[in-house]
Amino acid sequence: PIDLFGSGATITGKEIVIIATSFSVMALLLLIVQKTKLGRAMRATAEQPNVAALMGVNPNRVISITFMLGGALAALAGIMMATNYGNVHFSMGFIPGLKAFTAAVLGGIGNIQGAMLGGLLLGLIEAIGAGYISDWTGGLLGSNYQDIFAFMVLILVLVFRPRGLLGERVSDRA
């Protein structure tokens, strides 16, 4: 383990590889969605599938490719989790999946940068909350209750700002 800035907090080489891989994959995904023909087709299909079809885009093909890309990203996330925790079981992705959904809602559904920001903020909220939860409860609850903060954030965002931090207001008018 490597000591971070003499703070007593440590990080392993394996965790550094996971963080570097995560940032690299996020950057690659942003590049694909923002700068390629496929990304343009994905955005067009998400916004107006009928108009995209009129412009020569095959929405069914784009949706299939998008789902395959999402599946590949989920598989990579599972591999990184299994590498980090050292074992694999059928429900290992349930809580991280709920937290990913919370991060996407916090950042704004459909906004990749918003989901990244939401994930970062959610991680900070959980880390700070886990650090103080024992103090708040007089030692009654330990840091293993940090998941409470993710679900509190989800409820608060859905009640007070359903479009998220970077989400755009959508009008139902034609």
Backbone as JSON Lines, residues from 0, in Angstrom:
{"i":0,"aa":"P","n":[0.82,-1.21,0.0],"ca":[0.0,0.0,0.0],"c":[0.86,1.27,0.0]}
{"i":1,"aa":"I","n":[0.38,2.25,-0.69],"ca":[1.08,3.53,-0.79],"c":[0.37,4.53,0.12]}
{"i":2,"aa":"D","n":[1.14,5.22,0.98],"ca":[0.57,6.22,1.88],"c":[0.33,7.5,1.08]}
{"i":3,"aa":"L","n":[-0.89,8.02,1.15],"ca":[-1.23,9.22,0.39],"c":[-0.89,10.47,1.19]}
{"i":4,"aa":"F","n":[0.11,11.19,0.75],"ca":[0.48,12.48,1.3],"c":[0.75,12.43,2.81]}
{"i":5,"aa":"G","n":[1.19,11.28,3.32],"ca":[1.47,11.15,4.74],"c":[0.24,11.25,5.62]}
{"i":6,"aa":"S","n":[-0.94,11.03,5.03],"ca":[-2.2,11.22,5.77],"c":[-2.63,9.98,6.52]}
{"i":7,"aa":"G","n":[-2.0,8.84,6.24],"ca":[-2.45,7.59,6.84],"c":[-3.42,6.84,5.94]}
{"i":8,"aa":"A","n":[-4.0,7.54,4.96],"ca":[-4.86,6.88,3.97],"c":[-3.95,6.18,2.96]}
{"i":9,"aa":"T","n":[-4.31,4.95,2.62],"ca":[-3.46,4.19,1.71],"c":[-4.23,3.78,0.46]}
{"i":10,"aa":"I","n":[-3.47,3.51,-0.59],"ca":[-4.03,3.02,-1.84],"c":[-3.08,1.96,-2.38]}
{"i":11,"aa":"T","n":[-3.65,0.9,-2.9],"ca":[-2.82,-0.19,-3.43],"c":[-2.58,0.01,-4.92]}
{"i":12,"aa":"G","n":[-1.62,-0.7,-5.45],"ca":[-1.35,-0.65,-6.89],"c":[-2.55,-1.09,-7.7]}
{"i":13,"aa":"K","n":[-3.25,-2.1,-7.19],"ca":[-4.45,-2.61,-7.87],"c":[-5.52,-1.51,-7.96]}
{"i":14,"aa":"E","n":[-5.69,-0.75,-6.88],"ca":[-6.68,0.33,-6.88],"c":[-6.27,1.46,-7.84]}
{"i":15,"aa":"I","n":[-4.98,1.72,-7.95],"ca":[-4.5,2.73,-8.89],"c":[-4.81,2.3,-10.32]}
{"i":16,"aa":"V","n":[-4.6,1.02,-10.63],"ca":[-4.92,0.5,-11.97],"c":[-6.42,0.62,-12.25]}
{"i":17,"aa":"I","n":[-7.24,0.3,-11.26],"ca":[-8.7,0.39,-11.44],"c":[-9.12,1.83,-11.68]}
{"i":18,"aa":"I","n":[-8.58,2.77,-10.92],"ca":[-8.91,4.19,-11.1],"c":[-8.46,4.67,-12.46]}
{"i":19,"aa":"A","n":[-7.23,4.33,-12.86],"ca":[-6.72,4.75,-14.17],"c":[-7.55,4.15,-15.3]}
{"i":20,"aa":"T","n":[-7.92,2.88,-15.17],"ca":[-8.77,2.24,-16.18],"c":[-10.12,2.92,-16.26]}
{"i":21,"aa":"S","n":[-10.71,3.24,-15.11],"ca":[-12.01,3.89,-15.09],"c":[-11.97,5.24,-15.79]}
{"i":22,"aa":"F","n":[-10.97,6.06,-15.48],"ca":[-10.86,7.36,-16.13],"c":[-10.6,7.23,-17.63]}
{"i":23,"aa":"S","n":[-9.78,6.26,-18.0],"ca":[-9.5,6.04,-19.43],"c":[-10.75,5.63,-20.18]}
{"i":24,"aa":"V","n":[-11.53,4.73,-19.59],"ca":[-12.76,4.26,-20.24],"c":[-13.79,5.39,-20.32]}
{"i":25,"aa":"M","n":[-13.88,6.22,-19.26],"ca":[-14.8,7.36,-19.3],"c":[-14.41,8.33,-20.41]}
{"i":26,"aa":"A","n":[-13.11,8.61,-20.53],"ca":[-12.64,9.51,-21.58],"c":[-12.92,8.93,-22.96]}
{"i":27,"aa":"L","n":[-12.69,7.63,-23.13],"ca":[-12.96,6.98,-24.41],"c":[-14.45,7.03,-24.74]}
{"i":28,"aa":"L","n":[-15.3,6.78,-23.76],"ca":[-16.75,6.85,-23.99],"c":[-17.17,8.26,-24.39]}
{"i":29,"aa":"L","n":[-16.64,9.26,-23.71],"ca":[-16.95,10.65,-24.08],"c":[-16.49,10.94,-25.5]}
{"i":30,"aa":"L","n":[-15.3,10.48,-25.85],"ca":[-14.77,10.68,-27.19],"c":[-15.67,10.02,-28.23]}
{"i":31,"aa":"I","n":[-16.1,8.79,-27.97],"ca":[-16.97,8.08,-28.9],"c":[-18.29,8.82,-29.08]}
{"i":32,"aa":"V","n":[-18.91,9.21,-27.97],"ca":[-20.23,9.83,-28.04],"c":[-20.17,11.23,-28.64]}
{"i":33,"aa":"Q","n":[-19.11,11.98,-28.38],"ca":[-19.06,13.37,-28.83],"c":[-18.39,13.57,-30.19]}
{"i":34,"aa":"K","n":[-17.49,12.67,-30.61],"ca":[-16.65,12.97,-31.77],"c":[-16.74,11.99,-32.93]}
{"i":35,"aa":"T","n":[-17.55,10.94,-32.83],"ca":[-17.6,9.96,-33.91],"c":[-18.97,9.94,-34.57]}
{"i":36,"aa":"K","n":[-19.0,9.34,-35.77],"ca":[-20.29,9.18,-36.46],"c":[-21.25,8.34,-35.64]}
{"i":37,"aa":"L","n":[-20.72,7.29,-35.01],"ca":[-21.56,6.45,-34.16],"c":[-22.14,7.27,-33.01]}
{"i":38,"aa":"G","n":[-21.34,8.1,-32.4],"ca":[-21.82,8.96,-31.31],"c":[-22.89,9.91,-31.78]}
{"i":39,"aa":"R","n":[-22.7,10.48,-32.96],"ca":[-23.72,11.37,-33.52],"c":[-25.01,10.6,-33.75]}
{"i":40,"aa":"A","n":[-24.89,9.38,-34.28],"ca":[-26.07,8.55,-34.52],"c":[-26.74,8.17,-33.19]}
{"i":41,"aa":"M","n":[-25.93,7.92,-32.17],"ca":[-26.49,7.59,-30.85],"c":[-27.28,8.77,-30.29]}
{"i":42,"aa":"R","n":[-26.69,9.96,-30.38],"ca":[-27.37,11.14,-29.86],"c":[-28.63,11.44,-30.65]}
{"i":43,"aa":"A","n":[-28.56,11.3,-31.97],"ca":[-29.73,11.56,-32.81],"c":[-30.84,10.55,-32.52]}
{"i":44,"aa":"T","n":[-30.48,9.29,-32.37],"ca":[-31.48,8.25,-32.09],"c":[-32.11,8.46,-30.72]}
{"i":45,"aa":"A","n":[-31.31,8.88,-29.75],"ca":[-31.85,9.13,-28.41],"c":[-32.8,10.32,-28.42]}
{"i":46,"aa":"E","n":[-32.48,11.33,-29.21],"ca":[-33.28,12.55,-29.24],"c":[-34.55,12.39,-30.08]}
{"i":47,"aa":"Q","n":[-34.4,11.94,-31.31],"ca":[-35.53,11.82,-32.25],"c":[-35.29,10.64,-33.18]}
{"i":48,"aa":"P","n":[-35.7,9.43,-32.8],"ca":[-35.42,8.26,-33.63],"c":[-36.02,8.35,-35.04]}
{"i":49,"aa":"N","n":[-37.19,8.93,-35.16],"ca":[-37.82,9.04,-36.49],"c":[-37.04,9.97,-37.4]}
{"i":50,"aa":"V","n":[-36.6,11.09,-36.86],"ca":[-35.81,12.04,-37.66],"c":[-34.46,11.42,-38.01]}
{"i":51,"aa":"A","n":[-33.86,10.7,-37.06],"ca":[-32.58,10.02,-37.33],"c":[-32.75,9.02,-38.47]}
{"i":52,"aa":"A","n":[-33.86,8.29,-38.47],"ca":[-34.13,7.32,-39.54],"c":[-34.27,8.03,-40.88]}
{"i":53,"aa":"L","n":[-34.91,9.2,-40.9],"ca":[-35.05,9.96,-42.15],"c":[-33.7,10.45,-42.66]}
{"i":54,"aa":"M","n":[-32.74,10.61,-41.76],"ca":[-31.41,11.07,-42.14],"c":[-30.47,9.91,-42.5]}
{"i":55,"aa":"G","n":[-31.01,8.68,-42.55],"ca":[-30.23,7.53,-42.97],"c":[-29.65,6.69,-41.85]}
{"i":56,"aa":"V","n":[-29.99,7.03,-40.62],"ca":[-29.51,6.26,-39.47],"c":[-30.48,5.11,-39.23]}
{"i":57,"aa":"N","n":[-29.95,3.92,-38.99],"ca":[-30.78,2.77,-38.64],"c":[-30.91,2.73,-37.12]}
{"i":58,"aa":"P","n":[-32.03,3.24,-36.57],"ca":[-32.16,3.32,-35.1],"c":[-32.03,1.96,-34.4]}
{"i":59,"aa":"N","n":[-32.56,0.9,-35.0],"ca":[-32.45,-0.42,-34.36],"c":[-31.0,-0.86,-34.24]}
{"i":60,"aa":"R","n":[-30.22,-0.6,-35.28],"ca":[-28.8,-0.96,-35.25],"c":[-28.06,-0.13,-34.2]}
{"i":61,"aa":"V","n":[-28.36,1.17,-34.15],"ca":[-27.7,2.05,-33.19],"c":[-28.06,1.63,-31.76]}
{"i":62,"aa":"I","n":[-29.33,1.31,-31.53],"ca":[-29.75,0.86,-30.2],"c":[-29.04,-0.43,-29.83]}
{"i":63,"aa":"S","n":[-28.92,-1.35,-30.77],"ca":[-28.23,-2.62,-30.51],"c":[-26.76,-2.38,-30.16]}
{"i":64,"aa":"I","n":[-26.1,-1.53,-30.93],"ca":[-24.69,-1.22,-30.66],"c":[-24.55,-0.55,-29.3]}
{"i":65,"aa":"T","n":[-25.47,0.35,-28.98],"ca":[-25.42,1.04,-27.69],"c":[-25.58,0.06,-26.54]}
{"i":66,"aa":"F","n":[-26.51,-0.88,-26.68],"ca":[-26.69,-1.89,-25.63],"c":[-25.46,-2.79,-25.52]}
{"i":67,"aa":"M","n":[-24.85,-3.15,-26.64],"ca":[-23.62,-3.96,-26.59],"c":[-22.5,-3.19,-25.89]}
{"i":68,"aa":"L","n":[-22.38,-1.91,-26.2],"ca":[-21.37,-1.07,-25.56],"c":[-21.63,-0.99,-24.06]}
{"i":69,"aa":"G","n":[-22.89,-0.8,-23.68],"ca":[-23.24,-0.77,-22.26],"c":[-22.94,-2.09,-21.57]}
{"i":70,"aa":"G","n":[-23.22,-3.2,-22.25],"ca":[-22.91,-4.51,-21.69],"c":[-21.42,-4.72,-21.51]}
{"i":71,"aa":"A","n":[-20.64,-4.25,-22.48],"ca":[-19.18,-4.37,-22.37],"c":[-18.66,-3.53,-21.21]}
{"i":72,"aa":"L","n":[-19.22,-2.34,-21.03],"ca":[-18.81,-1.49,-19.91],"c":[-19.19,-2.13,-18.57]}
{"i":73,"aa":"A","n":[-20.38,-2.73,-18.51],"ca":[-20.81,-3.42,-17.29],"c":[-19.9,-4.62,-17.0]}
{"i":74,"aa":"A","n":[-19.51,-5.35,-18.04],"ca":[-18.6,-6.49,-17.86],"c":[-17.25,-6.02,-17.33]}
{"i":75,"aa":"L","n":[-16.74,-4.92,-17.89],"ca":[-15.47,-4.38,-17.42],"c":[-15.58,-3.95,-15.96]}
{"i":76,"aa":"A","n":[-16.69,-3.31,-15.6],"ca":[-16.9,-2.91,-14.21],"c":[-16.94,-4.14,-13.3]}
{"i":77,"aa":"G","n":[-17.6,-5.2,-13.74],"ca":[-17.65,-6.43,-12.95],"c":[-16.28,-7.06,-12.78]}
{"i":78,"aa":"I","n":[-15.5,-7.04,-13.84],"ca":[-14.14,-7.58,-13.76],"c":[-13.3,-6.77,-12.77]}
{"i":79,"aa":"M","n":[-13.43,-5.45,-12.83],"ca":[-12.66,-4.61,-11.91],"c":[-13.11,-4.83,-10.46]}
{"i":80,"aa":"M","n":[-14.43,-4.98,-10.25],"ca":[-14.93,-5.25,-8.9],"c":[-14.41,-6.58,-8.38]}
{"i":81,"aa":"A","n":[-14.48,-7.61,-9.23],"ca":[-14.01,-8.94,-8.82],"c":[-12.52,-8.91,-8.52]}
{"i":82,"aa":"T","n":[-11.76,-8.15,-9.31],"ca":[-10.33,-8.02,-9.08],"c":[-10.08,-7.34,-7.74]}
{"i":83,"aa":"N","n":[-10.86,-6.32,-7.44],"ca":[-10.67,-5.57,-6.21],"c":[-11.07,-6.37,-4.98]}
{"i":84,"aa":"Y","n":[-12.19,-7.09,-5.06],"ca":[-12.7,-7.81,-3.89],"c":[-12.25,-9.26,-3.83]}
{"i":85,"aa":"G","n":[-11.76,-9.8,-4.94],"ca":[-11.19,-11.14,-4.92],"c":[-12.17,-12.28,-5.05]}
{"i":86,"aa":"N","n":[-13.44,-12.01,-5.24],"ca":[-14.4,-13.09,-5.43],"c":[-15.55,-12.62,-6.33]}
{"i":87,"aa":"V","n":[-16.35,-13.57,-6.78],"ca":[-17.46,-13.27,-7.67],"c":[-18.69,-13.99,-7.14]}
{"i":88,"aa":"H","n":[-19.81,-13.29,-7.07],"ca":[-21.09,-13.93,-6.75],"c":[-22.2,-13.18,-7.47]}
{"i":89,"aa":"F","n":[-23.36,-13.8,-7.58],"ca":[-24.41,-13.29,-8.45],"c":[-24.95,-11.92,-8.06]}
{"i":90,"aa":"S","n":[-24.87,-11.55,-6.81],"ca":[-25.46,-10.27,-6.39],"c":[-24.41,-9.2,-6.11]}
{"i":91,"aa":"M","n":[-23.18,-9.42,-6.54],"ca":[-22.11,-8.49,-6.19],"c":[-22.29,-7.1,-6.81]}
{"i":92,"aa":"G","n":[-23.08,-6.98,-7.85],"ca":[-23.25,-5.69,-8.5],"c":[-24.52,-4.96,-8.14]}
{"i":93,"aa":"F","n":[-25.32,-5.51,-7.22],"ca":[-26.62,-4.91,-6.92],"c":[-26.48,-3.52,-6.3]}
{"i":94,"aa":"I","n":[-25.77,-3.4,-5.19],"ca":[-25.61,-2.11,-4.53],"c":[-24.81,-1.14,-5.41]}
{"i":95,"aa":"P","n":[-23.69,-1.56,-6.03],"ca":[-23.01,-0.63,-6.95],"c":[-23.91,-0.2,-8.11]}
{"i":96,"aa":"G","n":[-24.78,-1.08,-8.59],"ca":[-25.71,-0.71,-9.65],"c":[-26.69,0.35,-9.19]}
{"i":97,"aa":"L","n":[-27.2,0.21,-7.97],"ca":[-28.11,1.22,-7.43],"c":[-27.38,2.55,-7.23]}
{"i":98,"aa":"K","n":[-26.12,2.46,-6.82],"ca":[-25.34,3.69,-6.65],"c":[-25.04,4.34,-8.0]}
{"i":99,"aa":"A","n":[-24.8,3.53,-9.03],"ca":[-24.59,4.08,-10.37],"c":[-25.85,4.77,-10.86]}
{"i":100,"aa":"F","n":[-27.0,4.17,-10.6],"ca":[-28.28,4.8,-10.96],"c":[-28.44,6.11,-10.2]}
{"i":101,"aa":"T","n":[-28.1,6.11,-8.91],"ca":[-28.19,7.33,-8.1],"c":[-27.26,8.4,-8.66]}
{"i":102,"aa":"A","n":[-26.05,8.02,-9.05],"ca":[-25.1,8.98,-9.62],"c":[-25.63,9.55,-10.93]}
{"i":103,"aa":"A","n":[-26.25,8.71,-11.76],"ca":[-26.82,9.18,-13.03],"c":[-27.98,10.13,-12.78]}
{"i":104,"aa":"V","n":[-28.83,9.82,-11.81],"ca":[-29.96,10.7,-11.48],"c":[-29.43,12.01,-10.9]}
{"i":105,"aa":"L","n":[-28.44,11.93,-10.02],"ca":[-27.86,13.13,-9.42],"c":[-27.25,14.03,-10.49]}
{"i":106,"aa":"G","n":[-26.53,13.46,-11.42],"ca":[-25.88,14.25,-12.47],"c":[-26.83,14.69,-13.56]}
{"i":107,"aa":"G","n":[-27.86,13.92,-13.82],"ca":[-28.8,14.22,-14.89],"c":[-28.84,13.07,-15.87]}
{"i":108,"aa":"I","n":[-29.97,12.38,-15.93],"ca":[-30.11,11.22,-16.82],"c":[-29.81,11.64,-18.26]}
{"i":109,"aa":"G","n":[-29.01,10.84,-18.95],"ca":[-28.69,11.11,-20.33],"c":[-27.51,12.04,-20.52]}
{"i":110,"aa":"N","n":[-26.87,12.46,-19.45],"ca":[-25.75,13.38,-19.51],"c":[-24.52,12.66,-18.95]}
{"i":111,"aa":"I","n":[-23.58,12.28,-19.83],"ca":[-22.42,11.5,-19.4],"c":[-21.57,12.29,-18.4]}
{"i":112,"aa":"Q","n":[-21.31,13.56,-18.7],"ca":[-20.52,14.37,-17.77],"c":[-21.25,14.51,-16.44]}
{"i":113,"aa":"G","n":[-22.57,14.63,-16.49],"ca":[-23.36,14.73,-15.27],"c":[-23.26,13.46,-14.43]}
{"i":114,"aa":"A","n":[-23.28,12.3,-15.1],"ca":[-23.15,11.04,-14.38],"c":[-21.78,10.94,-13.72]}
{"i":115,"aa":"M","n":[-20.74,11.41,-14.41],"ca":[-19.4,11.41,-13.82],"c":[-19.35,12.31,-12.59]}
{"i":116,"aa":"L","n":[-19.92,13.52,-12.73],"ca":[-19.96,14.45,-11.61],"c":[-20.8,13.86,-10.47]}
{"i":117,"aa":"G","n":[-21.93,13.26,-10.81],"ca":[-22.78,12.64,-9.81],"c":[-22.06,11.53,-9.06]}
{"i":118,"aa":"G","n":[-21.3,10.72,-9.78],"ca":[-20.54,9.65,-9.14],"c":[-19.48,10.18,-8.2]}
{"i":119,"aa":"L","n":[-18.79,11.23,-8.63],"ca":[-17.77,11.84,-7.78],"c":[-18.39,12.43,-6.52]}
{"i":120,"aa":"L","n":[-19.48,13.19,-6.69],"ca":[-20.15,13.79,-5.54],"c":[-20.72,12.73,-4.6]}
{"i":121,"aa":"L","n":[-21.31,11.69,-5.18],"ca":[-21.87,10.62,-4.35],"c":[-20.77,9.93,-3.55]}
{"i":122,"aa":"G","n":[-19.63,9.68,-4.19],"ca":[-18.5,9.08,-3.48],"c":[-18.01,9.95,-2.33]}
{"i":123,"aa":"L","n":[-17.93,11.26,-2.58],"ca":[-17.5,12.17,-1.51],"c":[-18.51,12.2,-0.37]}
{"i":124,"aa":"I","n":[-19.79,12.28,-0.71],"ca":[-20.84,12.3,0.32],"c":[-20.78,11.03,1.16]}
{"i":125,"aa":"E","n":[-20.63,9.88,0.5],"ca":[-20.55,8.62,1.23],"c":[-19.3,8.54,2.11]}
{"i":126,"aa":"A","n":[-18.17,8.97,1.57],"ca":[-16.92,8.9,2.34],"c":[-16.99,9.82,3.56]}
{"i":127,"aa":"I","n":[-17.47,11.03,3.36],"ca":[-17.59,11.97,4.49],"c":[-18.62,11.45,5.49]}
{"i":128,"aa":"G","n":[-19.75,10.98,4.97],"ca":[-20.79,10.44,5.85],"c":[-20.3,9.24,6.63]}
{"i":129,"aa":"A","n":[-19.58,8.33,5.97],"ca":[-19.06,7.14,6.65],"c":[-18.06,7.53,7.72]}
{"i":130,"aa":"G","n":[-17.3,8.58,7.45],"ca":[-16.32,9.03,8.43],"c":[-16.95,9.62,9.67]}
{"i":131,"aa":"Y","n":[-18.1,10.24,9.51],"ca":[-18.74,10.91,10.64],"c":[-19.91,10.15,11.25]}
{"i":132,"aa":"I","n":[-20.4,9.1,10.59],"ca":[-21.6,8.42,11.08],"c":[-21.39,7.82,12.47]}
{"i":133,"aa":"S","n":[-20.19,7.33,12.72],"ca":[-19.9,6.77,14.04],"c":[-19.96,7.87,15.11]}
{"i":134,"aa":"D","n":[-19.44,9.04,14.78],"ca":[-19.5,10.17,15.72],"c":[-20.93,10.63,15.94]}
{"i":135,"aa":"W","n":[-21.7,10.7,14.86],"ca":[-23.08,11.19,14.95],"c":[-23.94,10.29,15.82]}
{"i":136,"aa":"T","n":[-23.65,9.0,15.81],"ca":[-24.5,8.04,16.53],"c":[-23.86,7.58,17.83]}
{"i":137,"aa":"G","n":[-22.78,8.21,18.23],"ca":[-22.11,7.81,19.46],"c":[-21.54,6.4,19.4]}
{"i":138,"aa":"G","n":[-21.13,5.96,18.21],"ca":[-20.55,4.64,18.04],"c":[-21.57,3.54,17.81]}
{"i":139,"aa":"L","n":[-22.86,3.89,17.81],"ca":[-23.91,2.89,17.61],"c":[-23.87,2.31,16.2]}
{"i":140,"aa":"L","n":[-23.64,3.17,15.2],"ca":[-23.56,2.73,13.81],"c":[-22.14,2.9,13.31]}
{"i":141,"aa":"G","n":[-21.64,1.92,12.57],"ca":[-20.31,2.01,12.0],"c":[-20.37,2.5,10.56]}
{"i":142,"aa":"S","n":[-19.22,2.54,9.91],"ca":[-19.14,3.03,8.54],"c":[-19.79,2.08,7.54]}
{"i":143,"aa":"N","n":[-20.18,0.87,7.98],"ca":[-20.85,-0.04,7.06],"c":[-22.27,0.42,6.74]}
{"i":144,"aa":"Y","n":[-22.72,1.5,7.35],"ca":[-24.02,2.09,7.04],"c":[-23.91,3.23,6.03]}
{"i":145,"aa":"Q","n":[-22.78,3.32,5.32],"ca":[-22.57,4.42,4.38],"c":[-23.56,4.4,3.22]}
{"i":146,"aa":"D","n":[-24.13,3.25,2.9],"ca":[-25.1,3.16,1.8],"c":[-26.33,4.01,2.06]}
{"i":147,"aa":"I","n":[-26.62,4.29,3.31],"ca":[-27.77,5.13,3.65],"c":[-27.66,6.47,2.94]}
{"i":148,"aa":"F","n":[-26.45,7.01,2.85],"ca":[-26.26,8.33,2.25],"c":[-26.6,8.34,0.77]}
{"i":149,"aa":"A","n":[-26.27,7.26,0.07],"ca":[-26.58,7.18,-1.36],"c":[-28.09,7.23,-1.58]}
{"i":150,"aa":"F","n":[-28.83,6.51,-0.76],"ca":[-30.27,6.46,-0.95],"c":[-30.94,7.74,-0.45]}
{"i":151,"aa":"M","n":[-30.35,8.39,0.55],"ca":[-30.86,9.71,0.96],"c":[-30.67,10.71,-0.17]}
{"i":152,"aa":"V","n":[-29.51,10.67,-0.82],"ca":[-29.25,11.56,-1.95],"c":[-30.25,11.29,-3.07]}
{"i":153,"aa":"L","n":[-30.5,10.02,-3.38],"ca":[-31.46,9.66,-4.43],"c":[-32.83,10.23,-4.13]}
{"i":154,"aa":"I","n":[-33.31,10.05,-2.92],"ca":[-34.64,10.55,-2.55],"c":[-34.68,12.07,-2.62]}
{"i":155,"aa":"L","n":[-33.66,12.74,-2.09],"ca":[-33.64,14.21,-2.11],"c":[-33.6,14.76,-3.53]}
{"i":156,"aa":"V","n":[-32.79,14.15,-4.39],"ca":[-32.71,14.62,-5.78],"c":[-34.04,14.4,-6.49]}
{"i":157,"aa":"L","n":[-34.65,13.23,-6.32],"ca":[-35.92,12.96,-6.99],"c":[-37.03,13.89,-6.51]}
{"i":158,"aa":"V","n":[-36.98,14.28,-5.25],"ca":[-38.02,15.17,-4.72],"c":[-37.77,16.62,-5.12]}
{"i":159,"aa":"F","n":[-36.52,17.11,-4.97],"ca":[-36.26,18.53,-5.14],"c":[-35.69,18.93,-6.5]}
{"i":160,"aa":"R","n":[-35.03,18.04,-7.19],"ca":[-34.45,18.38,-8.5],"c":[-34.43,17.14,-9.38]}
{"i":161,"aa":"P","n":[-35.6,16.71,-9.86],"ca":[-35.71,15.45,-10.6],"c":[-34.86,15.38,-11.86]}
{"i":162,"aa":"R","n":[-34.51,16.51,-12.45],"ca":[-33.7,16.47,-13.67],"c":[-32.21,16.36,-13.36]}
{"i":163,"aa":"G","n":[-31.81,16.41,-12.09],"ca":[-30.42,16.28,-11.7],"c":[-29.68,17.61,-11.76]}
{"i":164,"aa":"L","n":[-28.38,17.57,-11.51],"ca":[-27.59,18.79,-11.47],"c":[-27.36,19.38,-12.86]}
{"i":165,"aa":"L","n":[-27.04,18.54,-13.83],"ca":[-26.73,19.03,-15.17],"c":[-27.79,18.68,-16.2]}
{"i":166,"aa":"G","n":[-28.9,18.1,-15.74],"ca":[-29.97,17.73,-16.66],"c":[-30.72,18.96,-17.15]}
{"i":167,"aa":"E","n":[-31.27,18.84,-18.33],"ca":[-32.01,19.95,-18.91],"c":[-33.5,19.77,-18.68]}
{"i":168,"aa":"R","n":[-34.19,20.89,-18.54],"ca":[-35.63,20.85,-18.4],"c":[-36.24,20.41,-19.72]}
{"i":169,"aa":"V","n":[-37.14,19.45,-19.67],"ca":[-37.77,18.92,-20.87],"c":[-39.22,19.36,-20.89]}
{"i":170,"aa":"S","n":[-39.63,19.89,-22.03],"ca":[-41.01,20.34,-22.19],"c":[-41.79,19.27,-22.94]}
{"i":171,"aa":"D","n":[-43.06,19.1,-22.57],"ca":[-43.92,18.13,-23.23],"c":[-44.63,18.73,-24.43]}
{"i":172,"aa":"R","n":[-44.44,20.0,-24.68],"ca":[-45.1,20.66,-25.8],"c":[-44.5,20.22,-27.13]}
{"i":173,"aa":"A","n":[-45.34,20.16,-28.13],"ca":[-44.87,19.77,-29.47],"c":[-44.38,20.96,-30.24]}
